[in-house]
Amino acid sequence: MKKPYVIIHTLTSLEGKINSIAVPEFRSAARQYEQLALHPDTQIFNIRGYLNGRVTTDDNTTFYRPPDLRLDAAPVPEGDFIAEPDAAMYYVSIDPNGRLGWQDTVVDYGGVRAHVISVLTEKAGNAYRDMLRRHGISYIIAGEERLDNALVLHKLYTLFGMDRVMIGGGGVLNWSFLQAGLVDEVSVLLAPIADGSPDSPRLFQAREPYCSVGPRSFTLIEARPLEDSSLWLRYRVNPAPAA
């Protein structure tokens, strides 16, 4: 299978947590994170799309709205649906069962409008696929019962021409792609903040059956101080250790 160059790019606290903390240093770090990732004048990754998980999308974009389903919808054609093959940027939403309540075809983040691609499995029903088509939202099918991460990347590369993509979390999504050997680089913008919470989501989180606990190592590419005491770290992902 073919795949793009894959970068995990995430904003974390000193504790490795990816939730927001209401202090000025977090807002400064979040602005710099967006500039590095997406802003046309400052972004350095040269990506065509970025991936987020279902919870991250609901938290920031669809806000837990129920999808507008028509249970009596006529059967839609089999396979993938490409509504916008030549968008300048894509927002790729990992939603295996089809739960997100989309109302728009684009996500506007960091001042960049990105066409939505919904990543489904065969478990997403006809009514949900019909809803995406009515809204003009692209979707790809990658797996039957469980998501096939390698197939996701293959389709993004071959159907949408994405040669470089970013994964922006959450922690389970990050770890599942990394553990599968599909990530080339990890970029962390480290904000000088902490709150001591024991339950906050982290940069990497293993969750069965999607991914499991296991050691991985990285080689430093670059460490760069940024504004307001933030630090930008870039790592190459080393090969997985022998079993």
Backbone torsions as a table, in degrees:
resi	resn	phi	psi	omega
1	MET	NA	149.7	174.6
2	LYS	-89.7	157.7	177.2
3	LYS	-152.3	155.1	172.8
4	PRO	-75.8	170.7	165.1
5	TYR	-72.5	125.9	-170.5
6	VAL	-114.4	127.0	179.8
7	ILE	-121.4	123.5	166.3
8	ILE	-85.1	120.9	179.9
9	HIS	-125.8	117.4	-171.1
10	THR	-141.9	145.7	173.0
11	LEU	-98.0	124.3	-179.6
12	THR	-130.4	161.6	168.6
13	SER	-80.2	177.6	175.6
14	LEU	-62.4	-21.7	179.6
15	GLU	-86.2	-0.1	-177.9
16	GLY	81.3	15.8	-178.7
17	LYS	-92.3	149.3	-174.0
18	ILE	-111.3	8.9	176.1
19	ASN	-84.6	157.3	179.7
20	SER	-76.7	149.0	176.8
21	ILE	-129.8	126.5	-169.0
22	ALA	-79.3	72.6	174.3
23	VAL	-136.7	155.7	-177.5
24	PRO	-57.7	-34.7	-179.0
25	GLU	-62.8	-34.3	177.2
26	PHE	-67.2	-43.7	-179.6
27	ARG	-62.1	-39.1	177.3
28	SER	-64.5	-44.8	179.6
29	ALA	-64.8	-38.9	179.7
30	ALA	-63.5	-40.4	177.7
31	ARG	-61.9	-44.6	-179.4
32	GLN	-68.2	-34.9	176.0
33	TYR	-59.1	-47.8	179.2
34	GLU	-62.8	-40.1	-179.2
35	GLN	-64.1	-42.3	179.0
36	LEU	-66.1	-35.2	-172.3
37	ALA	-86.4	-41.6	-164.6
38	LEU	-131.2	-32.2	-170.8
39	HIS	-60.2	129.0	-173.9
40	PRO	-56.7	-31.6	-176.2
41	ASP	-88.0	-15.5	-172.7
42	THR	-129.3	-13.4	-175.9
43	GLN	-68.8	143.7	-171.9
44	ILE	-115.6	-5.9	-174.5
45	PHE	-89.6	-18.7	179.3
46	ASN	57.6	45.7	-176.8
47	ILE	-87.9	158.1	172.5
48	ARG	-107.1	-11.0	-179.0
49	GLY	-163.0	159.1	175.6
50	TYR	-137.5	143.3	-173.3
51	LEU	-106.2	136.4	170.4
52	ASN	-132.6	153.1	177.4
53	GLY	-79.0	173.6	-176.0
54	ARG	-63.4	-44.1	-177.5
55	VAL	-65.7	-43.2	177.6
56	THR	-59.3	-41.1	179.0
57	THR	-66.2	-44.0	178.8
58	ASP	-64.7	-39.6	-179.3
59	ASP	-63.1	-34.6	-169.3
60	ASN	-114.6	-15.9	-170.4
61	THR	-131.5	-55.5	-175.1
62	THR	-94.6	-14.2	169.3
63	PHE	54.7	37.8	171.4
64	TYR	63.2	24.8	171.5
65	ARG	-69.5	142.3	174.0
66	PRO	-72.8	145.9	178.2
67	PRO	-68.1	147.9	-179.0
68	ASP	-84.6	84.2	-173.5
69	LEU	-94.9	145.1	169.8
70	ARG	-114.8	102.1	-173.1
71	LEU	-66.6	-20.2	178.4
72	ASP	-97.9	17.3	-178.9
73	ALA	-61.0	143.3	175.7
74	ALA	-63.6	149.9	179.9
75	PRO	-58.0	133.6	178.5
76	VAL	-88.5	159.5	177.4
77	PRO	-60.1	150.8	177.3
78	GLU	-67.4	156.8	171.7
79	GLY	87.6	-161.7	-172.8
80	ASP	-81.5	163.1	178.5
81	PHE	-132.1	118.4	-177.9
82	ILE	-110.7	103.7	-178.7
83	ALA	-88.8	-28.1	-175.8
84	GLU	-140.9	90.8	-173.8
85	PRO	-78.6	-12.8	-172.1
86	ASP	-129.3	33.7	179.6
87	ALA	-67.7	149.2	178.0
88	ALA	-69.9	-30.5	179.5
89	MET	-146.9	146.1	179.7
90	TYR	-123.6	141.0	169.3
91	TYR	-104.3	114.8	-174.8
92	VAL	-103.4	113.3	-175.3
93	SER	-103.7	119.0	179.8
94	ILE	-83.3	109.9	-174.1
95	ASP	-142.6	71.9	-168.5
96	PRO	-54.3	-39.8	-174.6
97	ASN	-94.7	-7.7	-178.9
98	GLY	75.6	74.6	-176.8
99	ARG	-121.6	-19.0	-171.1
100	LEU	-75.8	137.9	-178.2
101	GLY	-93.2	73.1	-178.6
102	TRP	-68.1	142.3	173.7
103	GLN	-127.4	-6.8	-177.7
104	ASP	-138.3	159.1	-179.0
105	THR	-89.3	-8.9	-175.8
106	VAL	-130.8	155.9	169.9
107	VAL	-116.0	131.6	178.6
108	ASP	-107.8	106.3	-177.3
109	TYR	-136.2	131.3	-179.4
110	GLY	63.8	25.8	-179.0
111	GLY	77.6	11.6	-178.6
112	VAL	-120.3	126.1	177.3
113	ARG	-88.0	128.7	-176.4
114	ALA	-126.9	130.0	177.1
115	HIS	-69.9	137.4	-175.6
116	VAL	-81.6	133.3	166.8
117	ILE	-120.1	122.1	177.2
118	SER	-94.7	128.2	179.3
119	VAL	-100.4	116.1	-174.3
120	LEU	-118.2	165.9	162.9
121	THR	-108.6	178.2	178.5
122	GLU	-64.3	-14.0	179.6
123	LYS	-71.5	-19.9	176.6
124	ALA	-70.9	122.3	-170.1
125	GLY	-76.9	174.1	-179.2
126	ASN	-61.3	-39.5	-178.2
127	ALA	-62.9	-37.3	179.8
128	TYR	-71.2	-42.3	177.6
129	ARG	-63.1	-38.5	175.9
130	ASP	-60.6	-41.9	178.8
131	MET	-60.8	-44.0	178.8
132	LEU	-61.9	-41.9	179.4
133	ARG	-65.0	-40.7	178.7
134	ARG	-61.6	-34.5	-179.7
135	HIS	-87.4	-2.6	-179.7
136	GLY	72.8	33.2	-178.8
137	ILE	-103.1	126.6	177.6
138	SER	-67.5	151.6	171.4
139	TYR	-147.8	152.9	173.9
140	ILE	-127.3	148.7	177.7
141	ILE	-104.2	123.7	-176.5
142	ALA	-137.2	80.6	178.1
143	GLY	117.7	161.6	179.2
144	GLU	-95.4	-77.3	179.1
145	GLU	-87.0	-36.4	-178.6
146	ARG	-124.7	154.3	-178.9
147	LEU	-68.3	134.9	174.6
148	ASP	-99.8	99.0	-173.7
149	ASN	-62.8	-38.8	179.2
150	ALA	-64.0	-38.6	179.2
151	LEU	-68.8	-35.7	175.2
152	VAL	-54.9	-52.3	-177.6
153	LEU	-65.5	-38.6	178.4
154	HIS	-59.6	-43.8	-178.6
155	LYS	-71.5	-36.6	176.7
156	LEU	-62.4	-37.1	179.8
157	TYR	-71.9	-47.4	-171.4
158	THR	-85.0	-32.9	-177.0
159	LEU	-91.2	-29.6	-174.9
160	PHE	-120.1	0.8	175.7
161	GLY	69.9	26.4	-179.5
162	MET	-84.0	110.7	177.9
163	ASP	-97.5	-11.7	175.8
164	ARG	-143.8	127.0	-179.6
165	VAL	-134.0	156.8	178.7
166	MET	-116.3	139.3	171.2
167	ILE	-106.0	125.8	-176.2
168	GLY	-112.3	13.5	174.7
169	GLY	102.4	178.8	10.6
170	GLY	-77.2	-164.7	-171.0
171	GLY	-63.8	-37.1	179.5
172	VAL	-68.7	-43.0	177.1
173	LEU	-60.7	-47.6	178.7
174	ASN	-54.5	-50.2	-174.2
175	TRP	-70.3	-36.1	-178.1
176	SER	-65.3	-40.2	177.6
177	PHE	-71.4	-39.9	-179.6
178	LEU	-66.5	-46.0	-178.1
179	GLN	-64.2	-27.6	178.6
180	ALA	-79.3	0.6	178.8
181	GLY	76.9	25.8	-174.5
182	LEU	-105.0	-1.9	-176.1
183	VAL	-105.0	133.5	-180.0
184	ASP	-96.4	-31.5	-172.1
185	GLU	-147.8	144.1	174.2
186	VAL	-119.2	124.4	179.6
187	SER	-118.3	124.0	-177.9
188	VAL	-123.9	122.6	169.8
189	LEU	-95.0	110.7	-173.3
190	LEU	-94.2	112.4	179.6
191	ALA	-88.6	143.8	-177.5
192	PRO	-81.0	62.5	-176.3
193	ILE	-139.6	160.3	174.8
194	ALA	-164.0	155.6	175.5
195	ASP	-135.6	-5.4	176.0
196	GLY	76.5	4.4	-178.2
197	SER	-65.4	131.8	-178.6
198	PRO	-83.0	-9.3	-170.7
199	ASP	-115.9	4.3	-176.6
200	SER	-71.1	147.6	176.5
201	PRO	-65.0	148.7	-176.0
202	ARG	-115.0	169.6	180.0
203	LEU	-54.5	-44.8	177.2
204	PHE	-127.1	133.1	176.8
205	GLN	-142.2	124.0	176.1
206	ALA	-84.0	137.8	177.3
207	ARG	-147.8	115.0	175.4
208	GLU	-66.9	145.5	1.1
209	PRO	-90.9	7.2	-174.1
210	TYR	-74.4	-34.3	-179.6
211	CYS	-164.2	163.5	-174.9
212	SER	-132.4	167.7	178.7
213	VAL	-71.0	138.1	177.9
214	GLY	-178.9	146.1	-174.2
215	PRO	-74.9	142.2	170.2
216	ARG	-137.5	154.3	179.6
217	SER	-129.2	164.5	-172.8
218	PHE	-141.0	155.5	175.8
219	THR	-117.2	128.7	-176.6
220	LEU	-66.9	129.3	173.6
221	ILE	-95.2	-44.5	-174.1
222	GLU	-159.8	145.5	170.7
223	ALA	-131.7	122.2	-174.2
224	ARG	-134.0	121.6	173.6
225	PRO	-66.5	141.1	177.7
226	LEU	-120.7	-171.7	-177.7
227	GLU	-66.4	152.2	172.5
228	ASP	55.8	38.9	173.0
229	SER	68.4	14.7	171.8
230	SER	-77.1	158.8	-178.6
231	LEU	-134.4	132.4	179.4
232	TRP	-106.0	122.4	-178.4
233	LEU	-118.0	132.8	176.2
234	ARG	-122.9	132.5	-178.2
235	TYR	-129.3	142.0	166.3
236	ARG	-86.3	139.0	179.7
237	VAL	-82.1	122.8	178.7
238	ASN	-77.9	156.1	176.7
239	PRO	-58.2	150.1	179.8
240	ALA	-63.9	142.9	177.6
241	PRO	-65.1	152.1	178.6
242	ALA	-63.3	143.7	-179.0
243	ALA	-65.7	NA	NA
